[in-house]
Amino acid sequence: MSSNLTEEETFLIKTVRSFIDRDVKPTVRDVEHANEYPESWIETMKQIGIYGLTIPEEFGGSPVSMSCYVHVTEELSRGWMSLAGAMGGHSVVAKLIGIFGTEEQKQNYLPRMASGELRATMALTEAGGGSDLQAMTTIAKADGEDLVINGSKIWISNARRSGVIALLCKTDPTASPRHSGMSVVLVEHRDGLTVSRDMPKLGYKGVESCEISFDDYRISAQAILGGTPGQGFSQMMKGLETGRIQVAARALGVGAAALEDSLEYAQARESFGKPIWKHQSVGNLLANMATKLTAARQLTLLAADKFDSGERCDMEAGMAKLFASEVAMEIALDAIRVHGGAGYSTEYNVERYFRDAPLMIVGEGTNEIQRNVIVSQLVSRGGL
């Protein structure tokens, strides 16, 4: 763990780790294969206080450092990456409301979000836009004191179970530059908002990822985050610093689980009269897996430290997300190599890690986008 954690943060991380080892790991394979929503585990996460980790105490939260948040997310993902996904977008929206929200918005949403009574998610991606957020076509048109929203979003995690959705849309489609006409609108389920379908997925089971559509959805203009239109792009970019660090931490959890399973298997499985870890080919795989995971964790904690210091950290968050997600994919494949034929069987967990790992490569801005962010910041900052 990080050396700068408080006693309370260390206790929280150990509590989450115990929950994962005690409640989740023994049955997660069956739950994941059945694609079941983990209701009981989500309730335990609420009781632990995980939904309030990015919410100030004055609103009922239990705020922690970003370093602690990274460790908590890694532990959840070590048990099942979907559990980290069930709180990831919620944490980002809580940060957004806490930083940019009006006092009324904070009072209305944050206390209920802190307890998990109200859960939140983000809606950014559109089918034709992907990572090109400025190409979005979802529009919130002013109509008196209201907004009328039309458009659709895709790949929205927890869309059916989230009571508030931070919707990034255009309130001024003619604005130049385009991002200056974008706003975040805090929408809730009501007439005009339809969750049309759940996307079929390779991994990331249990938690729904949906397509949602708005058809003359009417809401007060007071629902714009912060109350002022045109600030949405910069607000969401700040939120994505948290989101990308969170995705990096999810990748760490998948990599840690794959390494743990591989170490256990390599000590129990014998060939040619000795445990397979003593064969150089297997031992080298394990050594490389551990080295890559440690490097990815340190890079992610560096981004977390930057965040906690109040410094701009979009480059560091992008680096962490890029490196940790690629490492998770490599470790997941190497875990299958260590397990041999058993690694290809659904009777072992390693095949799940191999299915879950790609999400972190393409989610929260593809790794190709992360490279663009990194090089842009390298140039504007004059180097590292």
C-alpha positions as CSV (number, residue, x, y, z in Angstrom):
1,M,0.0,0.0,0.0
2,S,0.9,3.7,-0.3
3,S,3.0,5.0,2.6
4,N,0.9,8.2,2.9
5,L,-2.3,6.6,3.8
6,T,-4.0,7.4,7.1
7,E,-4.9,4.7,9.6
8,E,-8.6,5.0,8.6
9,E,-7.7,4.6,4.9
10,T,-5.6,1.5,5.6
11,F,-8.4,0.0,7.7
12,L,-10.9,0.7,4.8
13,I,-8.7,-1.0,2.3
14,K,-8.3,-4.1,4.5
15,T,-12.0,-4.2,5.1
16,V,-12.7,-4.2,1.3
17,R,-10.0,-6.8,0.8
18,S,-11.6,-9.0,3.5
19,F,-15.0,-8.6,1.9
20,I,-13.7,-9.6,-1.5
21,D,-11.9,-12.7,-0.2
22,R,-14.8,-13.7,2.1
23,D,-17.9,-13.0,0.1
24,V,-17.0,-12.5,-3.6
25,K,-14.2,-14.8,-4.6
26,P,-15.9,-18.1,-3.5
27,T,-18.9,-17.7,-5.8
28,V,-18.0,-15.0,-8.4
29,R,-17.4,-17.5,-11.2
30,D,-21.0,-18.7,-11.1
31,V,-22.4,-15.2,-10.7
32,E,-20.4,-13.9,-13.6
33,H,-21.2,-16.8,-15.9
34,A,-24.9,-16.3,-15.1
35,N,-24.6,-12.6,-15.9
36,E,-26.4,-11.8,-12.6
37,Y,-26.5,-8.4,-11.1
38,P,-24.6,-8.6,-7.8
39,E,-27.3,-7.0,-5.6
40,S,-26.1,-8.4,-2.3
41,W,-22.5,-7.4,-2.9
42,I,-23.6,-3.9,-3.9
43,E,-25.5,-3.6,-0.6
44,T,-22.3,-4.5,1.3
45,M,-20.4,-1.9,-0.7
46,K,-23.0,0.7,0.4
47,Q,-22.6,-0.4,4.0
48,I,-18.8,-0.1,3.8
49,G,-19.2,3.4,2.5
50,I,-17.8,2.9,-0.9
51,Y,-20.4,5.1,-2.6
52,G,-19.4,8.1,-0.5
53,L,-15.6,8.0,-1.0
54,T,-15.6,11.1,-3.3
55,I,-18.2,13.1,-1.4
56,P,-17.4,15.7,1.3
57,E,-18.3,14.9,5.0
58,E,-20.7,17.8,5.1
59,F,-22.9,15.9,2.7
60,G,-22.6,12.5,4.5
61,G,-19.6,11.2,2.6
62,S,-16.4,9.6,3.8
63,P,-13.8,11.3,1.5
64,V,-10.5,9.6,1.0
65,S,-7.3,10.4,-0.9
66,M,-7.0,9.4,-4.5
67,S,-4.3,7.0,-3.5
68,C,-6.8,5.2,-1.1
69,Y,-9.4,5.3,-3.8
70,V,-7.0,3.6,-6.2
71,H,-6.4,0.8,-3.6
72,V,-10.1,0.3,-2.9
73,T,-10.9,0.1,-6.6
74,E,-8.0,-2.4,-7.2
75,E,-9.4,-4.6,-4.4
76,L,-12.9,-4.5,-5.8
77,S,-11.6,-5.3,-9.3
78,R,-9.4,-8.1,-7.9
79,G,-12.6,-9.8,-6.8
80,W,-14.7,-8.9,-9.9
81,M,-14.0,-6.0,-12.2
82,S,-17.7,-5.4,-12.5
83,L,-17.9,-4.4,-8.9
84,A,-15.5,-1.5,-9.5
85,G,-17.6,-0.6,-12.6
86,A,-20.6,-0.4,-10.4
87,M,-19.1,2.5,-8.4
88,G,-16.8,4.1,-11.0
89,G,-19.1,6.4,-12.9
90,H,-20.9,7.2,-9.6
91,S,-17.6,8.5,-8.1
92,V,-16.9,10.7,-11.1
93,V,-20.4,12.2,-11.0
94,A,-20.0,12.8,-7.3
95,K,-16.7,14.6,-7.9
96,L,-18.3,16.7,-10.6
97,I,-21.3,17.8,-8.5
98,G,-19.0,18.4,-5.5
99,I,-16.6,20.7,-7.5
100,F,-19.0,22.4,-10.0
101,G,-22.5,21.9,-8.7
102,T,-24.7,24.7,-7.4
103,E,-25.5,24.6,-3.7
104,E,-29.0,23.3,-4.5
105,Q,-27.6,20.5,-6.6
106,K,-25.1,19.5,-3.9
107,Q,-27.9,19.4,-1.3
108,N,-30.3,17.6,-3.6
109,Y,-27.9,14.8,-4.7
110,L,-24.8,14.3,-2.6
111,P,-26.3,13.1,0.7
112,R,-28.3,10.4,-1.1
113,M,-25.4,9.5,-3.3
114,A,-23.1,9.2,-0.3
115,S,-25.3,6.4,1.2
116,G,-25.8,4.7,-2.1
117,E,-29.5,5.3,-1.9
118,L,-29.1,7.3,-5.1
119,R,-26.6,6.1,-7.6
120,A,-25.2,8.0,-10.6
121,T,-23.6,7.5,-13.9
122,M,-22.2,9.4,-16.9
123,A,-23.5,9.6,-20.4
124,L,-20.9,10.7,-22.9
125,T,-20.5,8.3,-25.8
126,E,-22.6,8.2,-28.9
127,A,-22.7,5.5,-31.5
128,G,-21.3,7.7,-34.2
129,G,-18.8,9.6,-32.1
130,G,-16.9,7.3,-29.8
131,S,-14.0,9.2,-28.2
132,D,-14.8,12.3,-30.4
133,L,-17.0,13.9,-27.9
134,Q,-17.3,17.2,-29.8
135,A,-19.0,15.3,-32.7
136,M,-22.0,14.4,-30.5
137,T,-25.5,15.1,-31.8
138,T,-27.5,15.0,-28.5
139,I,-28.9,18.5,-28.1
140,A,-30.6,20.2,-25.2
141,K,-32.6,23.1,-26.8
142,A,-33.8,26.0,-24.6
143,D,-37.5,26.4,-24.4
144,G,-38.4,29.2,-21.9
145,E,-37.0,28.2,-18.6
146,D,-36.7,24.5,-19.6
147,L,-34.5,22.4,-21.8
148,V,-35.9,19.9,-24.3
149,I,-33.4,17.1,-25.0
150,N,-33.2,14.9,-28.1
151,G,-30.5,12.3,-29.0
152,S,-29.0,9.1,-27.8
153,K,-26.1,7.7,-25.9
154,I,-24.5,4.2,-25.9
155,W,-22.4,2.1,-23.5
156,I,-23.8,3.7,-20.4
157,S,-22.9,1.6,-17.4
158,N,-25.6,1.2,-14.7
159,A,-28.1,3.1,-16.8
160,R,-31.1,1.2,-15.5
161,R,-30.2,1.4,-11.8
162,S,-28.8,5.0,-11.7
163,G,-31.2,7.6,-10.4
164,V,-29.2,10.5,-11.9
165,I,-27.3,10.6,-15.1
166,A,-24.7,13.3,-15.9
167,L,-25.5,13.8,-19.6
168,L,-22.9,15.6,-21.8
169,C,-24.8,17.3,-24.6
170,K,-24.9,20.4,-26.7
171,T,-26.8,23.4,-25.5
172,D,-25.4,25.6,-28.3
173,P,-24.9,23.5,-31.5
174,T,-23.6,26.5,-33.4
175,A,-20.9,27.4,-30.9
176,S,-17.3,27.8,-32.2
177,P,-15.1,26.1,-31.0
178,R,-17.6,23.3,-30.7
179,H,-16.7,22.3,-27.1
180,S,-17.8,25.8,-25.9
181,G,-21.4,24.9,-26.6
182,M,-21.5,21.8,-24.5
183,S,-23.0,21.4,-21.1
184,V,-23.5,18.7,-18.4
185,V,-27.2,18.2,-17.6
186,L,-28.2,16.2,-14.5
187,V,-31.1,14.2,-15.8
188,E,-33.4,11.6,-14.0
189,H,-35.6,8.8,-15.2
190,R,-38.9,10.1,-16.5
191,D,-41.0,10.4,-19.6
192,G,-38.9,11.1,-22.6
193,L,-35.9,9.0,-21.4
194,T,-35.8,5.4,-22.6
195,V,-33.2,2.7,-21.7
196,S,-33.7,0.9,-25.0
197,R,-31.4,-2.1,-24.7
198,D,-28.5,-3.7,-22.8
199,M,-25.4,-4.1,-25.0
200,P,-24.1,-7.7,-25.4
201,K,-20.6,-7.9,-24.1
202,L,-17.5,-10.2,-24.1
203,G,-16.9,-9.4,-20.4
204,Y,-17.8,-6.9,-17.8
205,K,-20.9,-9.0,-17.0
206,G,-23.5,-8.4,-14.3
207,V,-23.5,-4.7,-14.5
208,E,-25.6,-3.4,-17.4
209,S,-24.1,-1.2,-20.3
210,C,-27.0,0.3,-22.1
211,E,-28.2,2.4,-25.0
212,I,-30.4,5.3,-23.9
213,S,-32.4,7.8,-25.9
214,F,-34.0,11.1,-25.3
215,D,-37.2,12.0,-27.1
216,D,-38.4,15.5,-26.3
217,Y,-37.2,15.0,-22.7
218,R,-38.1,18.2,-20.8
219,I,-36.2,19.4,-17.7
220,S,-35.6,22.7,-16.0
221,A,-32.5,24.6,-17.2
222,Q,-31.5,24.6,-13.5
223,A,-30.4,21.0,-14.1
224,I,-27.3,22.3,-15.9
225,L,-24.3,21.4,-13.8
226,G,-23.2,24.6,-12.0
227,G,-26.2,26.5,-13.5
228,T,-24.2,28.0,-16.4
229,P,-24.3,26.5,-19.9
230,G,-21.2,26.0,-22.0
231,Q,-19.0,24.7,-19.3
232,G,-19.7,21.0,-19.8
233,F,-16.6,20.0,-21.8
234,S,-14.1,21.4,-19.3
235,Q,-16.1,20.0,-16.4
236,M,-16.2,16.5,-17.9
237,M,-12.4,16.6,-18.7
238,K,-11.8,17.3,-15.0
239,G,-14.1,14.4,-14.1
240,L,-12.2,12.1,-16.5
241,E,-9.0,12.6,-14.5
242,T,-10.8,10.7,-11.8
243,G,-12.4,8.3,-14.3
244,R,-9.1,7.4,-16.0
245,I,-7.3,6.8,-12.7
246,Q,-10.2,4.6,-11.7
247,V,-10.0,2.6,-14.9
248,A,-6.2,2.2,-14.3
249,A,-7.0,0.9,-10.8
250,R,-9.5,-1.5,-12.3
251,A,-6.8,-2.8,-14.6
252,L,-4.5,-3.3,-11.6
253,G,-7.2,-5.4,-9.9
254,V,-7.6,-7.7,-12.9
255,G,-3.8,-8.0,-13.2
256,A,-3.4,-8.7,-9.5
257,A,-6.1,-11.4,-9.6
258,A,-4.5,-13.1,-12.6
259,L,-1.0,-13.0,-11.0
260,E,-2.4,-14.4,-7.7
261,D,-4.2,-17.3,-9.4
262,S,-1.1,-18.0,-11.5
263,L,1.2,-18.1,-8.5
264,E,-1.1,-20.5,-6.7
265,Y,-1.5,-22.8,-9.7
266,A,2.2,-22.8,-10.5
267,Q,3.0,-24.0,-7.0
268,A,0.3,-26.7,-6.9
269,R,0.8,-28.0,-10.5
270,E,3.7,-30.4,-11.1
271,S,5.3,-31.6,-14.2
272,F,8.5,-33.6,-14.7
273,G,8.7,-34.1,-10.9
274,K,8.6,-30.5,-9.8
275,P,6.3,-27.5,-9.4
276,I,5.9,-25.8,-12.8
277,W,7.2,-22.5,-11.4
278,K,10.6,-24.1,-11.2
279,H,10.6,-24.5,-14.9
280,Q,12.3,-21.4,-16.3
281,S,9.7,-20.7,-19.0
282,V,6.9,-20.5,-16.4
283,G,9.1,-18.8,-13.8
284,N,10.0,-16.1,-16.3
285,L,6.3,-15.5,-17.1
286,L,5.5,-15.0,-13.4
287,A,8.5,-12.7,-12.8
288,N,7.5,-10.5,-15.8
289,M,3.9,-10.4,-14.7
290,A,4.8,-9.2,-11.2
291,T,7.3,-6.6,-12.5
292,K,4.8,-5.2,-15.0
293,L,2.0,-5.1,-12.3
294,T,4.3,-3.3,-9.8
295,A,5.3,-0.7,-12.4
296,A,1.7,-0.1,-13.4
297,R,0.7,0.3,-9.8
298,Q,3.4,2.9,-9.1
299,L,2.5,4.9,-12.2
300,T,-1.2,4.9,-11.1
301,L,-0.2,6.0,-7.6
302,L,1.9,8.8,-9.2
303,A,-1.2,10.1,-11.0
304,A,-3.2,9.8,-7.7
305,D,-0.5,11.8,-5.9
306,K,-0.7,14.5,-8.6
307,F,-4.5,14.6,-8.2
308,D,-4.3,14.9,-4.5
309,S,-1.8,17.8,-4.7
310,G,-4.3,19.8,-6.8
311,E,-2.1,19.8,-9.8
312,R,-3.3,19.2,-13.3
313,C,-2.9,15.4,-14.0
314,D,-4.6,14.6,-17.3
315,M,-1.2,13.5,-18.7
316,E,-0.4,11.3,-15.7
317,A,-3.9,9.9,-15.6
318,G,-3.7,9.1,-19.3
319,M,-0.3,7.4,-18.8
320,A,-1.6,5.3,-15.9
321,K,-4.7,4.3,-17.8
322,L,-2.7,3.5,-20.9
323,F,0.0,1.5,-19.3
324,A,-2.1,-0.3,-16.6
325,S,-4.7,-1.4,-19.1
326,E,-2.1,-2.8,-21.6
327,V,-0.3,-4.5,-18.7
328,A,-3.6,-6.1,-17.5
329,M,-4.2,-7.6,-20.9
330,E,-0.6,-8.9,-21.1
331,I,-0.8,-10.4,-17.6
332,A,-4.2,-12.0,-18.4
333,L,-2.8,-13.7,-21.4
334,D,0.3,-14.9,-19.6
335,A,-2.0,-16.3,-16.8
336,I,-3.6,-18.5,-19.5
337,R,-0.1,-19.6,-20.6
338,V,0.8,-20.5,-17.0
339,H,-2.4,-22.5,-16.6
340,G,-2.0,-24.2,-20.0
341,G,-5.2,-26.0,-21.0
342,A,-6.8,-25.3,-17.7
343,G,-6.6,-21.6,-18.5
344,Y,-8.8,-22.0,-21.5
345,S,-11.5,-23.7,-19.4
346,T,-14.4,-21.8,-17.9
347,E,-13.8,-23.8,-14.7
348,Y,-11.0,-21.4,-13.9
349,N,-11.1,-17.7,-13.3
350,V,-8.3,-16.8,-15.7
351,E,-10.5,-16.9,-18.7
352,R,-12.7,-14.1,-17.1
353,Y,-9.6,-11.9,-16.6
354,F,-8.9,-12.3,-20.3
355,R,-12.4,-11.2,-21.2
356,D,-12.5,-8.3,-18.8
357,A,-9.1,-6.8,-19.5
358,P,-9.9,-5.4,-23.0
359,L,-12.6,-3.0,-21.6
360,M,-9.9,-0.9,-19.8
361,I,-8.1,-0.6,-23.2
362,V,-11.1,0.8,-25.1
363,G,-13.1,2.4,-22.2
364,E,-12.9,5.9,-20.8
365,G,-11.2,7.1,-23.9
366,T,-9.3,4.5,-26.0
367,N,-5.6,4.1,-25.5
368,E,-5.0,5.7,-28.9
369,I,-6.7,8.8,-27.5
370,Q,-4.6,8.6,-24.3
371,R,-1.5,8.7,-26.5
372,N,-2.8,11.9,-28.1
373,V,-3.4,13.4,-24.7
374,I,0.0,12.5,-23.5
375,V,2.0,13.8,-26.4
376,S,-0.1,17.0,-26.5
377,Q,0.7,17.6,-22.8
378,L,4.4,16.8,-23.4
379,V,4.6,19.5,-26.0
380,S,2.6,22.1,-24.1
381,R,4.5,21.4,-20.8
382,G,7.9,21.4,-22.6
383,G,8.6,17.8,-21.6
384,L,8.2,15.8,-18.4
